[in-house]
Amino acid sequence: MTAPSKPVLCRINLRHAWEWAHTPDGDRFIRCRRCHKEKGDRPGWRDLTGG
């Protein structure tokens, strides 16, 4: 049996479903709920914190 593939829109980096997630020690970060790609601190990325 093969592993499930990454969703097409995530694979071509066209659309992700960003959500807040937590590390085991309680820190928060943003990741895609479909493919689990983490959102970094890159210029031009929309800030989901509103600030």
PQR file with spaces between the fields and no chain letter, atoms N, CA, C, O and H, PARSE charges and radii, in Angstrom:
ATOM       1  N    MET     1       0.843   -1.180    0.000 -0.4000 1.5000
ATOM       2  CA   MET     1       0.000    0.000    0.000 -0.0000 2.0000
ATOM       3  C    MET     1       0.889    1.245    0.000  0.5500 1.7000
ATOM       4  O    MET     1       1.890    1.298    0.714 -0.5500 1.4000
ATOM       5  N    THR     2       0.523    2.235   -0.796 -0.4000 1.5000
ATOM       6  CA   THR     2       1.323    3.458   -0.879 -0.0000 2.0000
ATOM       7  C    THR     2       0.780    4.517    0.079  0.5500 1.7000
ATOM       8  O    THR     2      -0.384    4.481    0.478 -0.5500 1.4000
ATOM       9  H    THR     2      -0.290    2.192   -1.376  0.4000 1.0000
ATOM      10  N    ALA     3       1.643    5.448    0.432 -0.4000 1.5000
ATOM      11  CA   ALA     3       1.232    6.541    1.321 -0.0000 2.0000
ATOM      12  C    ALA     3       0.320    7.493    0.550  0.5500 1.7000
ATOM      13  O    ALA     3       0.466    7.644   -0.663 -0.5500 1.4000
ATOM      14  H    ALA     3       2.589    5.477    0.107  0.4000 1.0000
ATOM      15  N    PRO     4      -0.623    8.138    1.247 -0.5600 1.5000
ATOM      16  CA   PRO     4      -1.489    9.096    0.559  0.2800 2.0000
ATOM      17  C    PRO     4      -0.661   10.242   -0.016  0.5500 1.7000
ATOM      18  O    PRO     4       0.295   10.704    0.608 -0.5500 1.4000
ATOM      19  N    SER     5      -1.035   10.691   -1.201 -0.4000 1.5000
ATOM      20  CA   SER     5      -0.274   11.765   -1.833 -0.0000 2.0000
ATOM      21  C    SER     5      -0.692   13.116   -1.265  0.5500 1.7000
ATOM      22  O    SER     5      -1.767   13.264   -0.684 -0.5500 1.4000
ATOM      23  H    SER     5      -1.812   10.316   -1.707  0.4000 1.0000
ATOM      24  N    LYS     6       0.178   14.084   -1.447 -0.4000 1.5000
ATOM      25  CA   LYS     6      -0.080   15.446   -1.019 -0.0000 2.0000
ATOM      26  C    LYS     6      -1.186   16.017   -1.905  0.5500 1.7000
ATOM      27  O    LYS     6      -1.186   15.757   -3.109 -0.5500 1.4000
ATOM      28  H    LYS     6       1.051   13.964   -1.919  0.4000 1.0000
ATOM      29  N    PRO     7      -2.136   16.790   -1.349 -0.5600 1.5000
ATOM      30  CA   PRO     7      -3.189   17.378   -2.186  0.2800 2.0000
ATOM      31  C    PRO     7      -2.594   18.206   -3.329  0.5500 1.7000
ATOM      32  O    PRO     7      -1.567   18.862   -3.157 -0.5500 1.4000
ATOM      33  N    VAL     8      -3.235   18.171   -4.475 -0.4000 1.5000
ATOM      34  CA   VAL     8      -2.703   18.807   -5.678 -0.0000 2.0000
ATOM      35  C    VAL     8      -2.459   20.302   -5.473  0.5500 1.7000
ATOM      36  O    VAL     8      -1.393   20.797   -5.840 -0.5500 1.4000
ATOM      37  H    VAL     8      -4.069   17.638   -4.614  0.4000 1.0000
ATOM      38  N    LEU     9      -3.406   21.026   -4.902 -0.4000 1.5000
ATOM      39  CA   LEU     9      -3.236   22.466   -4.727 -0.0000 2.0000
ATOM      40  C    LEU     9      -2.086   22.789   -3.776  0.5500 1.7000
ATOM      41  O    LEU     9      -1.425   23.816   -3.933 -0.5500 1.4000
ATOM      42  H    LEU     9      -4.271   20.623   -4.604  0.4000 1.0000
ATOM      43  N    CYS    10      -1.843   21.931   -2.801 -0.4000 1.5000
ATOM      44  CA   CYS    10      -0.697   22.109   -1.912 -0.0000 2.0000
ATOM      45  C    CYS    10       0.598   21.777   -2.656  0.5500 1.7000
ATOM      46  O    CYS    10       1.599   22.480   -2.517 -0.5500 1.4000
ATOM      47  H    CYS    10      -2.379   21.097   -2.674  0.4000 1.0000
ATOM      48  N    ARG    11       0.570   20.717   -3.431 -0.4000 1.5000
ATOM      49  CA   ARG    11       1.767   20.263   -4.137 -0.0000 2.0000
ATOM      50  C    ARG    11       2.296   21.320   -5.098  0.5500 1.7000
ATOM      51  O    ARG    11       3.508   21.505   -5.208 -0.5500 1.4000
ATOM      52  H    ARG    11      -0.243   20.145   -3.544  0.4000 1.0000
ATOM      53  N    ILE    12       1.397   22.018   -5.799 -0.4000 1.5000
ATOM      54  CA   ILE    12       1.837   23.053   -6.729 -0.0000 2.0000
ATOM      55  C    ILE    12       1.923   24.416   -6.040  0.5500 1.7000
ATOM      56  O    ILE    12       2.127   25.439   -6.695 -0.5500 1.4000
ATOM      57  H    ILE    12       0.412   21.868   -5.711  0.4000 1.0000
ATOM      58  N    ASN    13       1.768   24.420   -4.720 -0.4000 1.5000
ATOM      59  CA   ASN    13       1.902   25.615   -3.880 -0.0000 2.0000
ATOM      60  C    ASN    13       0.944   26.726   -4.317  0.5500 1.7000
ATOM      61  O    ASN    13       1.294   27.906   -4.303 -0.5500 1.4000
ATOM      62  H    ASN    13       1.603   23.590   -4.188  0.4000 1.0000
ATOM      63  N    LEU    14      -0.269   26.328   -4.705 -0.4000 1.5000
ATOM      64  CA   LEU    14      -1.261   27.285   -5.160 -0.0000 2.0000
ATOM      65  C    LEU    14      -2.192   27.696   -4.024  0.5500 1.7000
ATOM      66  O    LEU    14      -2.565   28.864   -3.920 -0.5500 1.4000
ATOM      67  H    LEU    14      -0.554   25.369   -4.716  0.4000 1.0000
ATOM      68  N    ARG    15      -2.566   26.751   -3.178 -0.4000 1.5000
ATOM      69  CA   ARG    15      -3.486   27.061   -2.083 -0.0000 2.0000
ATOM      70  C    ARG    15      -3.225   26.125   -0.908  0.5500 1.7000
ATOM      71  O    ARG    15      -3.117   24.909   -1.068 -0.5500 1.4000
ATOM      72  H    ARG    15      -2.263   25.801   -3.263  0.4000 1.0000
ATOM      73  N    HIS    16      -3.128   26.722    0.265 -0.4000 1.5000
ATOM      74  CA   HIS    16      -3.008   25.963    1.501 -0.0000 2.0000
ATOM      75  C    HIS    16      -4.132   26.392    2.431  0.5500 1.7000
ATOM      76  O    HIS    16      -4.675   27.486    2.271 -0.5500 1.4000
ATOM      77  H    HIS    16      -3.216   27.709    0.395  0.4000 1.0000
ATOM      78  N    ALA    17      -4.487   25.570    3.384 -0.4000 1.5000
ATOM      79  CA   ALA    17      -5.507   25.880    4.385 -0.0000 2.0000
ATOM      80  C    ALA    17      -4.781   26.127    5.703  0.5500 1.7000
ATOM      81  O    ALA    17      -4.622   25.209    6.508 -0.5500 1.4000
ATOM      82  H    ALA    17      -4.046   24.682    3.514  0.4000 1.0000
ATOM      83  N    TRP    18      -4.338   27.367    5.927 -0.4000 1.5000
ATOM      84  CA   TRP    18      -3.517   27.690    7.095 -0.0000 2.0000
ATOM      85  C    TRP    18      -4.323   27.636    8.376  0.5500 1.7000
ATOM      86  O    TRP    18      -5.475   28.069    8.420 -0.5500 1.4000
ATOM      87  H    TRP    18      -4.467   28.113    5.274  0.4000 1.0000
ATOM      88  N    GLU    19      -3.710   27.101    9.417 -0.4000 1.5000
ATOM      89  CA   GLU    19      -4.332   27.014   10.742 -0.0000 2.0000
ATOM      90  C    GLU    19      -3.247   27.127   11.809  0.5500 1.7000
ATOM      91  O    GLU    19      -2.070   26.879   11.545 -0.5500 1.4000
ATOM      92  H    GLU    19      -2.774   26.749    9.381  0.4000 1.0000
ATOM      93  N    TRP    20      -3.661   27.502   13.009 -0.4000 1.5000
ATOM      94  CA   TRP    20      -2.739   27.525   14.143 -0.0000 2.0000
ATOM      95  C    TRP    20      -2.559   26.109   14.653  0.5500 1.7000
ATOM      96  O    TRP    20      -3.510   25.328   14.682 -0.5500 1.4000
ATOM      97  H    TRP    20      -4.617   27.704   13.223  0.4000 1.0000
ATOM      98  N    ALA    21      -1.339   25.777   15.056 -0.4000 1.5000
ATOM      99  CA   ALA    21      -1.030   24.474   15.642 -0.0000 2.0000
ATOM     100  C    ALA    21      -0.114   24.707   16.837  0.5500 1.7000
ATOM     101  O    ALA    21       0.447   25.792   16.992 -0.5500 1.4000
ATOM     102  H    ALA    21      -0.566   26.411   15.032  0.4000 1.0000
ATOM     103  N    HIS    22       0.036   23.699   17.674 -0.4000 1.5000
ATOM     104  CA   HIS    22       0.847   23.810   18.885 -0.0000 2.0000
ATOM     105  C    HIS    22       1.902   22.712   18.930  0.5500 1.7000
ATOM     106  O    HIS    22       1.657   21.573   18.534 -0.5500 1.4000
ATOM     107  H    HIS    22      -0.420   22.817   17.549  0.4000 1.0000
ATOM     108  N    THR    23       3.074   23.079   19.418 -0.4000 1.5000
ATOM     109  CA   THR    23       4.117   22.090   19.654 -0.0000 2.0000
ATOM     110  C    THR    23       3.838   21.419   21.002  0.5500 1.7000
ATOM     111  O    THR    23       3.028   21.930   21.776 -0.5500 1.4000
ATOM     112  H    THR    23       3.274   24.005   19.740  0.4000 1.0000
ATOM     113  N    PRO    24       4.480   20.295   21.301 -0.5600 1.5000
ATOM     114  CA   PRO    24       4.255   19.630   22.588  0.2800 2.0000
ATOM     115  C    PRO    24       4.584   20.520   23.798  0.5500 1.7000
ATOM     116  O    PRO    24       4.006   20.345   24.871 -0.5500 1.4000
ATOM     117  N    ASP    25       5.513   21.474   23.625 -0.4000 1.5000
ATOM     118  CA   ASP    25       5.848   22.343   24.759 -0.0000 2.0000
ATOM     119  C    ASP    25       5.005   23.615   24.808  0.5500 1.7000
ATOM     120  O    ASP    25       5.264   24.491   25.634 -0.5500 1.4000
ATOM     121  H    ASP    25       5.982   21.617   22.753  0.4000 1.0000
ATOM     122  N    GLY    26       3.981   23.735   23.922 -0.4000 1.5000
ATOM     123  CA   GLY    26       3.019   24.823   24.009 -0.0000 2.0000
ATOM     124  C    GLY    26       3.243   25.996   23.074  0.5500 1.7000
ATOM     125  O    GLY    26       2.426   26.917   23.058 -0.5500 1.4000
ATOM     126  H    GLY    26       3.771   23.024   23.251  0.4000 1.0000
ATOM     127  N    ASP    27       4.308   26.003   22.299 -0.4000 1.5000
ATOM     128  CA   ASP    27       4.527   27.081   21.338 -0.0000 2.0000
ATOM     129  C    ASP    27       3.522   26.963   20.191  0.5500 1.7000
ATOM     130  O    ASP    27       3.089   25.865   19.841 -0.5500 1.4000
ATOM     131  H    ASP    27       4.972   25.255   22.312  0.4000 1.0000
ATOM     132  N    ARG    28       3.160   28.109   19.612 -0.4000 1.5000
ATOM     133  CA   ARG    28       2.222   28.115   18.493 -0.0000 2.0000
ATOM     134  C    ARG    28       2.958   28.367   17.191  0.5500 1.7000
ATOM     135  O    ARG    28       3.970   29.068   17.157 -0.5500 1.4000
ATOM     136  H    ARG    28       3.512   29.001   19.896  0.4000 1.0000
ATOM     137  N    PHE    29       2.435   27.784   16.118 -0.4000 1.5000
ATOM     138  CA   PHE    29       2.970   28.029   14.785 -0.0000 2.0000
ATOM     139  C    PHE    29       1.835   27.844   13.792  0.5500 1.7000
ATOM     140  O    PHE    29       0.762   27.358   14.149 -0.5500 1.4000
ATOM     141  H    PHE    29       1.614   27.215   16.146  0.4000 1.0000
ATOM     142  N    ILE    30       2.071   28.233   12.545 -0.4000 1.5000
ATOM     143  CA   ILE    30       1.048   28.149   11.513 -0.0000 2.0000
ATOM     144  C    ILE    30       1.443   27.057   10.528  0.5500 1.7000
ATOM     145  O    ILE    30       2.591   26.989   10.088 -0.5500 1.4000
ATOM     146  H    ILE    30       2.943   28.628   12.254  0.4000 1.0000
ATOM     147  N    ARG    31       0.473   26.197   10.184 -0.4000 1.5000
ATOM     148  CA   ARG    31       0.725   25.129    9.216 -0.0000 2.0000
ATOM     149  C    ARG    31      -0.529   24.883    8.385  0.5500 1.7000
ATOM     150  O    ARG    31      -1.628   25.302    8.749 -0.5500 1.4000
ATOM     151  H    ARG    31      -0.459   26.252   10.542  0.4000 1.0000
ATOM     152  N    CYS    32      -0.343   24.201    7.272 -0.4000 1.5000
ATOM     153  CA   CYS    32      -1.466   23.828    6.424 -0.0000 2.0000
ATOM     154  C    CYS    32      -2.131   22.598    7.035  0.5500 1.7000
ATOM     155  O    CYS    32      -1.454   21.628    7.376 -0.5500 1.4000
ATOM     156  H    CYS    32       0.550   23.861    6.976  0.4000 1.0000
ATOM     157  N    ARG    33      -3.437   22.637    7.170 -0.4000 1.5000
ATOM     158  CA   ARG    33      -4.117   21.499    7.804 -0.0000 2.0000
ATOM     159  C    ARG    33      -4.209   20.297    6.876  0.5500 1.7000
ATOM     160  O    ARG    33      -4.459   19.182    7.336 -0.5500 1.4000
ATOM     161  H    ARG    33      -3.987   23.425    6.892  0.4000 1.0000
ATOM     162  N    ARG    34      -4.009   20.506    5.561 -0.4000 1.5000
ATOM     163  CA   ARG    34      -4.079   19.390    4.622 -0.0000 2.0000
ATOM     164  C    ARG    34      -2.735   18.698    4.430  0.5500 1.7000
ATOM     165  O    ARG    34      -2.672   17.469    4.437 -0.5500 1.4000
ATOM     166  H    ARG    34      -3.806   21.411    5.187  0.4000 1.0000
ATOM     167  N    CYS    35      -1.643   19.475    4.256 -0.4000 1.5000
ATOM     168  CA   CYS    35      -0.357   18.855    3.945 -0.0000 2.0000
ATOM     169  C    CYS    35       0.676   19.045    5.065  0.5500 1.7000
ATOM     170  O    CYS    35       1.769   18.482    4.997 -0.5500 1.4000
ATOM     171  H    CYS    35      -1.695   20.474    4.251  0.4000 1.0000
ATOM     172  N    HIS    36       0.339   19.829    6.088 -0.4000 1.5000
ATOM     173  CA   HIS    36       1.191   20.084    7.255 -0.0000 2.0000
ATOM     174  C    HIS    36       2.456   20.868    6.941  0.5500 1.7000
ATOM     175  O    HIS    36       3.422   20.803    7.701 -0.5500 1.4000
ATOM     176  H    HIS    36      -0.549   20.286    6.143  0.4000 1.0000
ATOM     177  N    LYS    37       2.470   21.612    5.829 -0.4000 1.5000
ATOM     178  CA   LYS    37       3.594   22.501    5.539 -0.0000 2.0000
ATOM     179  C    LYS    37       3.550   23.641    6.548  0.5500 1.7000
ATOM     180  O    LYS    37       2.492   24.217    6.801 -0.5500 1.4000
ATOM     181  H    LYS    37       1.686   21.664    5.212  0.4000 1.0000
ATOM     182  N    GLU    38       4.708   23.962    7.123 -0.4000 1.5000
ATOM     183  CA   GLU    38       4.770   25.033    8.104 -0.0000 2.0000
ATOM     184  C    GLU    38       5.037   26.360    7.429  0.5500 1.7000
ATOM     185  O    GLU    38       5.817   26.443    6.481 -0.5500 1.4000
ATOM     186  H    GLU    38       5.567   23.494    6.917  0.4000 1.0000
ATOM     187  N    LYS    39       4.389   27.390    7.922 -0.4000 1.5000
ATOM     188  CA   LYS    39       4.549   28.730    7.377 -0.0000 2.0000
ATOM     189  C    LYS    39       5.690   29.405    8.112  0.5500 1.7000
ATOM     190  O    LYS    39       5.674   29.493    9.340 -0.5500 1.4000
ATOM     191  H    LYS    39       3.755   27.322    8.692  0.4000 1.0000
ATOM     192  N    GLY    40       6.678   29.882    7.372 -0.4000 1.5000
ATOM     193  CA   GLY    40       7.850   30.511    7.971 -0.0000 2.0000
ATOM     194  C    GLY    40       7.755   32.020    7.990  0.5500 1.7000
ATOM     195  O    GLY    40       6.728   32.599    7.636 -0.5500 1.4000
ATOM     196  H    GLY    40       6.691   29.811    6.375  0.4000 1.0000
ATOM     197  N    ASP    41       8.827   32.641    8.403 -0.4000 1.5000
ATOM     198  CA   ASP    41       8.898   34.096    8.453 -0.0000 2.0000
ATOM     199  C    ASP    41       9.543   34.620    7.181  0.5500 1.7000
ATOM     200  O    ASP    41      10.635   35.186    7.217 -0.5500 1.4000
ATOM     201  H    ASP    41       9.661   32.171    8.691  0.4000 1.0000
ATOM     202  N    ARG    42       8.874   34.433    6.078 -0.4000 1.5000
ATOM     203  CA   ARG    42       9.403   34.894    4.796 -0.0000 2.0000
ATOM     204  C    ARG    42       8.736   36.210    4.418  0.5500 1.7000
ATOM     205  O    ARG    42       7.555   36.405    4.707 -0.5500 1.4000
ATOM     206  H    ARG    42       7.987   33.974    6.048  0.4000 1.0000
ATOM     207  N    PRO    43       9.463   37.108    3.784 -0.5600 1.5000
ATOM     208  CA   PRO    43       8.860   38.386    3.345  0.2800 2.0000
ATOM     209  C    PRO    43       7.717   38.129    2.378  0.5500 1.7000
ATOM     210  O    PRO    43       7.794   37.252    1.517 -0.5500 1.4000
ATOM     211  N    GLY    44       6.658   38.907    2.535 -0.4000 1.5000
ATOM     212  CA   GLY    44       5.533   38.800    1.622 -0.0000 2.0000
ATOM     213  C    GLY    44       4.460   37.819    2.043  0.5500 1.7000
ATOM     214  O    GLY    44       3.409   37.764    1.405 -0.5500 1.4000
ATOM     215  H    GLY    44       6.595   39.619    3.234  0.4000 1.0000
ATOM     216  N    TRP    45       4.681   37.043    3.088 -0.4000 1.5000
ATOM     217  CA   TRP    45       3.642   36.122    3.542 -0.0000 2.0000
ATOM     218  C    TRP    45       2.677   36.872    4.434  0.5500 1.7000
ATOM     219  O    TRP    45       3.085   37.648    5.299 -0.5500 1.4000
ATOM     220  H    TRP    45       5.536   37.088    3.606  0.4000 1.0000
ATOM     221  N    ARG    46       1.414   36.637    4.220 -0.4000 1.5000
ATOM     222  CA   ARG    46       0.384   37.320    4.976 -0.0000 2.0000
ATOM     223  C    ARG    46       0.422   36.892    6.437  0.5500 1.7000
ATOM     224  O    ARG    46       0.523   35.705    6.749 -0.5500 1.4000
ATOM     225  H    ARG    46       1.083   36.007    3.518  0.4000 1.0000
ATOM     226  N    ASP    47       0.340   37.869    7.319 -0.4000 1.5000
ATOM     227  CA   ASP    47       0.378   37.598    8.757 -0.0000 2.0000
ATOM     228  C    ASP    47      -1.029   37.249    9.238  0.5500 1.7000
ATOM     229  O    ASP    47      -1.930   38.084    9.149 -0.5500 1.4000
ATOM     230  H    ASP    47       0.258   38.833    7.066  0.4000 1.0000
ATOM     231  N    LEU    48      -1.232   36.046    9.739 -0.4000 1.5000
ATOM     232  CA   LEU    48      -2.551   35.616   10.208 -0.0000 2.0000
ATOM     233  C    LEU    48      -2.869   36.106   11.606  0.5500 1.7000
ATOM     234  O    LEU    48      -3.980   35.889   12.090 -0.5500 1.4000
ATOM     235  H    LEU    48      -0.501   35.368    9.811  0.4000 1.0000
ATOM     236  N    THR    49      -1.923   36.765   12.273 -0.4000 1.5000
ATOM     237  CA   THR    49      -2.169   37.242   13.630 -0.0000 2.0000
ATOM     238  C    THR    49      -2.884   38.577   13.627  0.5500 1.7000
ATOM     239  O    THR    49      -3.353   39.025   14.674 -0.5500 1.4000
ATOM     240  H    THR    49      -1.020   36.941   11.880  0.4000 1.0000
ATOM     241  N    GLY    50      -2.978   39.230   12.467 -0.4000 1.5000
ATOM     242  CA   GLY    50      -3.661   40.507   12.386 -0.0000 2.0000
ATOM     243  C    GLY    50      -2.785   41.684   12.783  0.5500 1.7000
ATOM     244  O    GLY    50      -3.271   42.814   12.846 -0.5500 1.4000
ATOM     245  H    GLY    50      -2.597   38.867   11.617  0.4000 1.0000
ATOM     246  N    GLY    51      -1.532   41.451   13.046 -0.4000 1.5000
ATOM     247  CA   GLY    51      -0.669   42.538   13.506 -0.0000 2.0000
ATOM     248  C    GLY    51       0.484   42.610   12.670  0.5500 1.7000
ATOM     249  O    GLY    51       1.348   43.461   12.882 -0.5500 1.4000
ATOM     250  H    GLY    51      -1.138   40.534   12.995  0.4000 1.0000
